[in-house]
Amino acid sequence: MTHSVARSVAEGLAKVKSGKSSSSKTVDAGGTAIGCCVQDELGRYFDMLDGEKPSGLYRMVIRQAEHALLSSVMRECGGNQSRAAEWLGISRGNLRNKLAEME
């Protein structure tokens, strides 16, 4: 886990424990550090848009989240696709296809 990811997770955990999420207008992120990180990043994204309407937001977020998930799991599994597929709960073939799409 990189230092910035670890810091983001720790900050998310602290927010969950304190009940201080960055956006009081949003629904609960599920009470997880990952959910809080996603909400915080989306808040920053909307701030950067400065009132402009987002386009293709769902696809963009899911693609980026999947990329981060697969990259992290592959790194933690030392590149072992069989183990990574098991951790992810998907077939090794499905994992290979997803990794190929990322390239």
Secondary structure as UniProt FT lines:
FT   HELIX           3..18
FT   TURN            24..25
FT   HELIX           33..49
FT   TURN            50..51
FT   HELIX           57..76
FT   TURN            77..79
FT   HELIX           81..88
FT   HELIX           92..102
//
